[in-house]
Structures are given as structure tokens and as C-alpha cells.
């Protein structure tokens, strides 16, 4: 049978021009099941990270007790305390980061006038006076109701230094360190459960091999508790960067699992470490590359979890992604090592998709720490003297806090739309203790609205309300002159009919729906 040239021509036109538009117009379908497997989304996935870096601590969180212009509690800004309380932040990691492996905690306790200075060699070579130390940090965590996560100095420290720090902070009896704590004004110990054994030991934490660090870790872990870990110390191994699966496999294979409660993982949405791109004045190509890297979190977590499952099928060792976020070139007016950057709709897309990944892998991912809390990288708060603003990422964390400690609902996306080869729609869902269902949806497409049909027939929900976080341009952000340019708004462009929730999801937007 002969096919005419005209028919072939029409077929080519249909396949190249018509069919793609027809497919793109089809709704993305999402199936959400009420079957939970009793997997709880740990609230600790919504943790934060504060390093001695740029203006995160000094001139950020901490303005000093002598400051009479900015209201503070023990030197910590009251407006920051209030903003963080609203987020229900579950934990806070400190003092680093790379800084942790140069930090000696004893320099940061006792009378201020007796404390030595420290040169921050990793972040700009600035000199710090150690006025913010262990007491300030742990008292802040108490005020916030957040669990402290202390990163121990392995790179330039000693086992004894860590033992002393643990005794200083947690021992309720008589001992040299506990007595010293009392002399310094704190009678009762703090509750410190989470302890990191070094940071990025493959890099700034010592440039170690995985095999060498596994032995070092075993040594440190041995002296952090008694035979049966009576105090319930949670020992966290310095883990891999991105796709270094050998690192995770070496730790899981060479460290007894009763000595290791979690393995860390670090990943930033960086596509070129030598030219990370601007935080605001980026173009479509840079946005695409940023999202391409951010979405790799799904691959990294999946493959690291597979290795952990191989050696620990019972799931005794957790995965902590204790550094993640967007990292761009610092603003041009700041000095080297400050890492101050703005926060745009692109960061909303990064935070929403990454948090959905963590939620969906909640069986093994039990903690994550956004980097960083104030004035650094993908911060939730920016300050300028007495002024303070909440970034778009702050609002993501606030909208997503409904997932904290809720039961994970299984969600499956079918015929997902594509944005230059990337999956456009990201989703996670949960049911809280009161029976309310929350669905978080992200559309990363920079230009095109997507129709999404969510099958919720299994959930028996009727009354639905929603919030949306978006803006006209990807580059839109909150500034000190316009602090509420990007804020959540009520969203109504959806309808529920016969168990199917049809949603028109605008371009580059994030939506959280609640149904009861």
C-alpha cells in the first residue's frame, strides 16, 4: 500500500507539532492512597542549620546582650525568636559546617572577658570573639522548643574534647565539667540528644578517605556513651556528598550499627561550583540548571537508602540530610566568605520539591537541615541592622509544617508533564493526628500552568481549603523595602467532583491543600 506524500507530510506535522501540545494539555494525574504503612513524617525533616559563617550568627541571630537598639533575649534577636517559633522548628544544628572542625567549645564558655578570639579560616578569615557559645545556643534551643544538634570537632579536636563537651552539657551529677557548667551559671544540664561526629570529613573536615573515617568514627563513638548507650545519645556519622555512594557503603559495612544511629548526606542545588550564578538576576537557563540539580535529590536519596537497606534491612540507622538548599554567588557588595544571597521564587521551587522528596522517603529520612537559618545561603530570615524580613523559603517551611509528625500517604504521579525533560509536578501528602489530609503540590514549569487531577476518593474528604505561594516572575523576592512581595495567598482554583480533585496549578507555584 502506498502512502501519499501529503499524508506523510500531515503525519509529520501531527507528530511534531500537534501531538506534543495535545499531550501537554492532558491533566497530570495523581493517585493518593489512604494506606499509610504507619510511616510517620518526622518533624525533624523540617530542621535548620546555623553556622558561624558571614552574618548568620553575629549581626544575624546574635546582636549581643549590650545592644539597646534591637530587642533581644540574652543577645538573640526577639523578632527572630518569634519568627522561628511560628515555624515550629524541631531542631537546630550548630556550630557548623566547616567551622565545626576548627571550633573548640571551651573557648566559648565562661566570662566574656576571658574568652580568646578565633579566626574563621574557612569563611573570610574574620576574627570572632567567641561571645556566642554553648550556653547561648542551648538556651536559644530551649526558648524555641527545638532539639539541639551539636557538631563535634573531629578534624582538629580530640576524643577527650568531645567527652568533656558532652559531660559539660548533659551530666547532672558531680564531675569537673558539670561543676564548671554550674560555675558558669547553669545549674541543671540541657537535654542534648543529637551529636554529629565531624562534618564533611571527606573535605574541610580532614580530607579523609571513607575507610579512614570509619575507623575514626568507631573510636569517637566508643567513648560517647556506656556499653548500652543508657543516655540515648544519638550518634551521627559524617556522611557523603551527593552521589558518593562508596562513602555510605563503607560506613554501613564497616561500622557496627549499634554504634551509629544516623548517616548524614549533603547536597546543594549547585550546577557549577566555580560559577554558581546570581541569586536574583538569573535567566531561564540558570533556573533550569538549578532545578535540574535540585531534583537530583530524589536520585541521591533513593540510591543512598538502597545501600542502607542492603546492610540494614531493619532500618536501625537513619539518613539525615543535614545540609541542603540553594547556593549561588554571594551578593557583589559583600566580602568573601559571607555567602549572603537573596531568596526568590526559584528557592520556593527548590524547597518545595526537596521537602516533598524527604516526605516521600520518610521511612529512612528522619532529619534534614536547611542551610542556613539567617543571612546565609537559602535563609528563612534576612536582617539589616534593626530590620528583619521573612524570605519566600520561610513561607514554604511555614506552609509545609502541617506535615510534621503526620502519617505519610502514598502518592503516585502518572503522565507527569515535562519541563525541558524534568518532571514538572512534585507532590507529597500526609494525614495528621486530627485526620486532616494535607497535599503539597509544586509546578516547576517557568511559564505554563498545569492541570492536575488528584484522585482522593480513598480519603473521604469534603471540605477543602488551600494556600498558594507564587509571584509574577521567578526572580521576585522580598526586600527590606518590599518585605511582603512574596507571601502565601488563599487559593481557590480547584474543584472536587466524584472523588477527583481538579486543580489548575499556575506556573512556578507551590500549593498546600487541606481536606477534612
C-alpha positions, 0 to 999 in steps of 0.5 A: 500500500502506498502512502501519499506524500501529503499524508506523510507530510500531515503525519509529520506535522501531527507528530511534531507539532500537534501531538506534543501540545495535545499531550501537554494539555492532558491533566497530570494525574495523581493517585493518593492512597489512604494506606499509610504503612504507619510511616510517620513524617518526622518533624525533624525533616523540617530542621535548620542549620546555623553556622558561624559563617558571614552574618548568620550568627553575629549581626544575624541571630546574635546582636549581643546582650549590650545592644539597646537598639534591637530587642533581644533575649540574652543577645538573640534577636526577639523578632527572630525568636518569634519568627522561628517559633511560628515555624515550629522548628524541631531542631537546630544544628550548630556550630557548623559546617566547616567551622565545626572542625576548627571550633573548640567549645571551651573557648566559648564558655565562661566570662566574656572577658576571658574568652580568646578570639578565633579566626574563621579560616574557612569563611573570610578569615574574620576574627570572632570573639567567641561571645556566642557559645554553648550556653547561648545556643542551648538556651536559644534551643530551649526558648524555641522548643527545638532539639539541639544538634551539636557538631563535634570537632573531629578534624582538629579536636580530640576524643577527650574534647568531645567527652568533656563537651558532652559531660559539660552539657548533659551530666547532672551529677558531680564531675569537673565539667558539670561543676564548671557548667554550674560555675558558669551559671547553669545549674541543671544540664540541657537535654542534648540528644543529637551529636554529629561526629565531624562534618564533611570529613571527606573535605574541610573536615580532614580530607579523609578517605571513607575507610579512614573515617570509619575507623575514626568514627568507631573510636569517637563513638566508643567513648560517647556513651556506656556499653548500652548507650543508657543516655540515648545519645544519638550518634551521627556519622559524617556522611557523603556528598551527593552521589558518593555512594562508596562513602555510605557503603563503607560506613554501613559495612564497616561500622557496627550499627549499634554504634551509629544511629544516623548517616548524614548526606549533603547536597546543594542545588549547585550546577557549577561550583566555580560559577554558581550564578546570581541569586536574583538576576538569573535567566531561564537557563540558570533556573533550569540548571538549578532545578535540574540539580535540585531534583537530583535529590530524589536520585541521591536519596533513593540510591543512598537508602538502597545501600542502607537497606542492603546492610540494614534491612531493619532500618536501625540507622537513619539518613539525615540530610543535614545540609541542603538548599540553594547556593549561588554567588554571594551578593557583589557588595559583600566580602568573601566568605559571607555567602549572603544571597537573596531568596526568590521564587526559584528557592520556593521551587527548590524547597518545595520539591526537596521537602516533598522528596524527604516526605516521600522517603520518610521511612529512612529520612528522619532529619534534614537541615536547611542551610542556613537559618539567617543571612546565609545561603537559602535563609528563612530570615534576612536582617539589616541592622534593626530590620528583619524580613521573612524570605519566600523559603520561610513561607514554604517551611511555614506552609509545609509544617502541617506535615510534621509528625503526620502519617505519610500517604502514598502518592503516585504521579502518572503522565507527569508533564515535562519541563525541558525533560524534568518532571514538572509536578512534585507532590507529597501528602500526609494525614495528621493526628486530627485526620486532616489530609494535607497535599503539597503540590509544586509546578516547576514549569517557568511559564505554563500552568498545569492541570492536575487531577488528584484522585482522593476518593480513598480519603473521604474528604469534603471540605477543602481549603488551600494556600498558594505561594507564587509571584509574577516572575521567578526572580521576585523576592522580598526586600527590606523595602518590599518585605511582603512581595512574596507571601502565601495567598488563599487559593481557590482554583480547584474543584472536587467532583466524584472523588477527583480533585481538579486543580489548575496549578499556575506556573512556578507555584507551590500549593498546600491543600487541606481536606477534612 
